[in-house]
Amino acid sequence: MGTVYFTASSLDGYIVDEADSLDWLTSRAIDADGPFGYEAFIESVGALVMGSATYEWVVKNHPGDWTIMGADAPAADHR
């Protein structure tokens, strides 16, 4: 069993934009069956860990549209 780091970042290395938004990523047309497809990735793992700010942003801005597709997903937080 191993660990896979799966993330998207802008060319400047950030995950969110200056407004702490992921809109730059969710507004892109991504081939679900292509090399950056999330579905194939999530089907290959048993658990998913994400930061609490990312989780909260997704729940607030894309409720029901973007799901974790059945993976266990604890949210990491420093608070």
N, CA, C and O of each residue as an XYZ file, in Angstrom:
316
protein
N       0.856     -1.174      0.000
C       0.000      0.000      0.000
C       0.898      1.231      0.000
O       1.933      1.253      0.667
N       0.505      2.241     -0.739
C       1.303      3.451     -0.832
C       0.465      4.691     -0.686
O      -0.744      4.626     -0.466
N       1.117      5.812     -0.810
C       0.463      7.105     -0.737
C       0.596      7.791     -2.088
O       1.675      7.811     -2.679
N      -0.495      8.347     -2.569
C      -0.505      9.073     -3.832
C      -0.904     10.507     -3.545
O      -1.926     10.756     -2.905
N      -0.106     11.445     -4.013
C      -0.425     12.873     -3.871
C      -1.037     13.318     -5.188
O      -0.346     13.377     -6.205
N      -2.324     13.630     -5.179
C      -3.068     14.002     -6.376
C      -3.604     15.402     -6.160
O      -4.498     15.605     -5.339
N      -3.074     16.358     -6.879
C      -3.524     17.729     -6.704
C      -3.427     18.489     -8.013
O      -2.755     18.062     -8.952
N      -4.087     19.586     -8.055
C      -3.967     20.514     -9.175
C      -3.424     21.810     -8.606
O      -3.810     22.233     -7.516
N      -2.535     22.428     -9.342
C      -2.047     23.732     -8.915
C      -1.816     24.597    -10.145
O      -1.600     24.100    -11.250
N      -1.867     25.890     -9.925
C      -1.620     26.829    -11.012
C      -0.120     26.866    -11.299
O       0.671     26.304    -10.541
N       0.267     27.514    -12.374
C       1.680     27.577    -12.739
C       2.540     28.220    -11.664
O       3.736     27.943    -11.580
N       1.943     29.080    -10.839
C       2.716     29.703     -9.768
C       2.765     28.832     -8.510
O       3.306     29.248     -7.486
N       2.201     27.628     -8.587
C       2.313     26.676     -7.491
C       1.206     26.718     -6.456
O       1.277     26.004     -5.456
N       0.195     27.530     -6.668
C      -0.886     27.635     -5.694
C      -2.062     26.735     -6.065
O      -2.298     26.449     -7.239
N      -2.789     26.298     -5.050
C      -3.974     25.472     -5.263
C      -5.206     26.358     -5.418
O      -6.106     26.034     -6.193
N      -5.256     27.467     -4.693
C      -6.384     28.396     -4.800
C      -5.896     29.706     -5.416
O      -4.695     29.970     -5.470
N      -6.844     30.520     -5.878
C      -6.462     31.816     -6.435
C      -6.407     32.871     -5.327
O      -6.531     32.541     -4.147
N      -6.221     34.122     -5.702
C      -6.081     35.195     -4.711
C      -7.336     35.397     -3.865
O      -7.273     36.033     -2.813
N      -8.472     34.865     -4.307
C      -9.725     34.961     -3.540
C     -10.000     33.666     -2.768
O     -11.126     33.431     -2.330
N      -8.966     32.824     -2.602
C      -9.102     31.522     -1.938
C     -10.166     30.662     -2.602
O     -10.921     29.967     -1.922
N     -10.226     30.707     -3.918
C     -11.240     29.993     -4.690
C     -10.613     28.918     -5.564
O      -9.473     29.044     -6.010
N     -11.373     27.867     -5.800
C     -10.978     26.810     -6.734
C     -11.702     26.953     -8.069
O     -11.659     26.041     -8.895
N     -12.361     28.077     -8.286
C     -13.096     28.276     -9.536
C     -12.212     28.112    -10.765
O     -12.680     27.636    -11.799
N     -10.951     28.495    -10.670
C     -10.051     28.354    -11.815
C      -9.933     26.891    -12.234
O      -9.707     26.593    -13.407
N     -10.085     25.990    -11.284
C      -9.973     24.563    -11.579
C     -11.314     23.968    -11.988
O     -11.392     23.229    -12.970
N     -12.360     24.280    -11.248
C     -13.661     23.672    -11.521
C     -14.308     24.215    -12.777
O     -15.276     23.633    -13.267
N     -13.801     25.317    -13.313
C     -14.370     25.879    -14.532
C     -13.740     25.288    -15.798
O     -14.153     25.638    -16.903
N     -12.764     24.412    -15.661
C     -12.079     23.814    -16.805
C     -12.803     22.565    -17.276
O     -13.344     21.805    -16.473
N     -12.806     22.363    -18.578
C     -13.346     21.120    -19.143
C     -12.238     20.072    -19.080
O     -11.221     20.185    -19.764
N     -12.447     19.063    -18.260
C     -11.448     18.008    -18.089
C     -12.063     16.695    -18.530
O     -13.144     16.324    -18.075
N     -11.385     16.002    -19.403
C     -11.840     14.699    -19.884
C     -11.803     13.706    -18.722
O     -10.731     13.352    -18.233
N     -12.973     13.265    -18.291
C     -13.057     12.350    -17.146
C     -12.304     11.045    -17.388
O     -11.874     10.393    -16.436
N     -12.143     10.661    -18.646
C     -11.419      9.431    -18.965
C      -9.964      9.696    -19.336
O      -9.223      8.758    -19.632
N      -9.551     10.942    -19.324
C      -8.192     11.313    -19.694
C      -7.223     11.166    -18.528
O      -7.600     10.683    -17.461
N      -5.978     11.579    -18.728
C      -4.945     11.397    -17.708
C      -5.171     12.199    -16.429
O      -4.594     11.876    -15.390
N      -6.001     13.237    -16.490
C      -6.274     14.040    -15.301
C      -7.661     13.759    -14.732
O      -8.152     14.515    -13.894
N      -8.291     12.686    -15.179
C      -9.627     12.338    -14.722
C      -9.643     11.934    -13.259
O      -8.829     11.122    -12.818
N     -10.560     12.496    -12.525
C     -10.666     12.234    -11.088
C     -11.294     10.880    -10.791
O     -10.926     10.218     -9.821
N     -12.239     10.471    -11.622
C     -12.962      9.230    -11.346
C     -12.042      8.015    -11.304
O     -12.150      7.189    -10.398
N     -11.143      7.897    -12.269
C     -10.208      6.762    -12.277
C      -9.316      6.801    -11.047
O      -9.022      5.762    -10.455
N      -8.886      7.994    -10.662
C      -8.049      8.129     -9.470
C      -8.796      7.680     -8.224
O      -8.286      6.862     -7.457
N      -9.994      8.204     -8.015
C     -10.719      7.930     -6.776
C     -11.117      6.460     -6.670
O     -11.230      5.924     -5.568
N     -11.326      5.817     -7.798
C     -11.635      4.385     -7.777
C     -10.423      3.539     -7.414
O     -10.572      2.373     -7.047
N      -9.230      4.109     -7.510
C      -8.008      3.349     -7.237
C      -7.500      3.511     -5.811
O      -6.505      2.887     -5.442
N      -8.164      4.338     -4.998
C      -7.701      4.571     -3.630
C      -8.766      4.146     -2.623
O      -9.947      4.039     -2.953
N      -8.330      3.911     -1.404
C      -9.267      3.510     -0.367
C      -9.665      4.638      0.554
O     -10.663      4.537      1.267
N      -8.901      5.705      0.548
C      -9.194      6.844      1.422
C      -8.672      8.109      0.773
O      -7.793      8.071     -0.088
N      -9.226      9.224      1.198
C      -8.859     10.526      0.660
C      -8.700     11.479      1.825
O      -9.554     11.527      2.711
N      -7.616     12.239      1.836
C      -7.400     13.246      2.878
C      -7.316     14.592      2.185
O      -6.602     14.752      1.195
N      -8.047     15.549      2.710
C      -7.977     16.901      2.158
C      -7.970     17.898      3.295
O      -8.382     17.588      4.413
N      -7.507     19.075      3.006
C      -7.507     20.139      3.999
C      -8.914     20.620      4.280
O      -9.795     20.533      3.424
N      -9.117     21.124      5.470
C     -10.462     21.563      5.846
C     -10.935     22.745      5.012
O     -12.123     22.840      4.706
N     -10.032     23.648      4.637
C     -10.445     24.801      3.828
C     -10.920     24.349      2.450
O     -11.904     24.874      1.930
N     -10.226     23.377      1.857
C     -10.647     22.839      0.561
C     -11.999     22.171      0.692
O     -12.890     22.414     -0.122
N     -12.167     21.341      1.696
C     -13.434     20.652      1.914
C     -14.576     21.654      2.094
O     -15.632     21.519      1.476
N     -14.355     22.653      2.941
C     -15.403     23.645      3.196
C     -15.745     24.427      1.928
O     -16.916     24.723      1.689
N     -14.738     24.770      1.107
C     -14.991     25.493     -0.129
C     -15.827     24.658     -1.083
O     -16.777     25.162     -1.681
N     -15.483     23.386     -1.232
C     -16.221     22.502     -2.143
C     -17.668     22.346     -1.680
O     -18.588     22.445     -2.491
N     -17.876     22.106     -0.403
C     -19.234     21.936      0.126
C     -20.048     23.211     -0.079
O     -21.223     23.140     -0.441
N     -19.444     24.369      0.148
C     -20.152     25.642      0.009
C     -20.438     25.997     -1.451
O     -21.527     26.478     -1.764
N     -19.484     25.769     -2.338
C     -19.587     26.247     -3.710
C     -20.081     25.221     -4.724
O     -20.566     25.593     -5.792
N     -19.964     23.959     -4.407
C     -20.399     22.906     -5.332
C     -21.104     21.772     -4.597
O     -20.734     20.611     -4.770
N     -22.095     22.076     -3.792
C     -22.770     21.006     -3.051
C     -23.444     20.024     -4.000
O     -24.237     20.420     -4.854
N     -23.130     18.762     -3.849
C     -23.745     17.727     -4.662
C     -23.141     17.566     -6.039
O     -23.258     16.490     -6.625
N     -22.494     18.598     -6.585
C     -21.900     18.500     -7.919
C     -20.587     17.734     -7.887
O     -20.317     16.914     -8.765
N     -19.786     17.999     -6.891
C     -18.461     17.413     -6.788
C     -18.464     16.544     -5.540
O     -18.485     17.054     -4.420
N     -18.444     15.261     -5.731
C     -18.499     14.374     -4.577
C     -17.215     13.593     -4.454
O     -16.393     13.572     -5.369
N     -17.056     12.970     -3.350
C     -15.868     12.184     -3.075
C     -16.038     10.771     -3.626
O     -15.107      9.968     -3.571
N     -17.206     10.466     -4.151
C     -17.495      9.189     -4.806
C     -17.219      7.974     -3.939
O     -16.645      6.990     -4.404
N     -17.625      8.043     -2.691
C     -17.569      6.865     -1.850
C     -16.295      6.656     -1.056
O     -16.260      5.776     -0.197
N     -15.258      7.418     -1.302
C     -14.022      7.239     -0.534
C     -14.190      7.840      0.850
O     -14.896      8.835      1.019
N     -13.540      7.238      1.846
C     -13.500      7.849      3.167
C     -12.651      9.101      3.053
O     -11.601      9.065      2.412
N     -13.068     10.203      3.650
C     -12.339     11.454      3.473
C     -12.249     12.273      4.743
O     -13.074     13.159      4.964
N     -11.264     11.996      5.584
C     -11.058     12.897      6.719
C     -10.468     14.203      6.208
O      -9.731     14.217      5.222
N     -10.791     15.291      6.878
C     -10.240     16.595      6.511
C      -9.163     16.970      7.524
O      -9.404     16.936      8.730
N      -7.987     17.325      7.040
C      -6.888     17.721      7.924
C      -7.054     19.191      8.289
O      -7.446     20.015      7.462
N      -6.752     19.496      9.528
C      -6.927     20.866      9.987
C      -5.939     21.171     11.106
O      -5.610     20.295     11.905
N      -5.476     22.387     11.161
C      -4.585     22.802     12.234
C      -5.320     23.517     13.363
O      -4.724     23.889     14.373
N      -6.627     23.702     13.173
C      -7.418     24.415     14.185
C      -7.779     23.530     15.336
O      -8.443     23.975     16.272
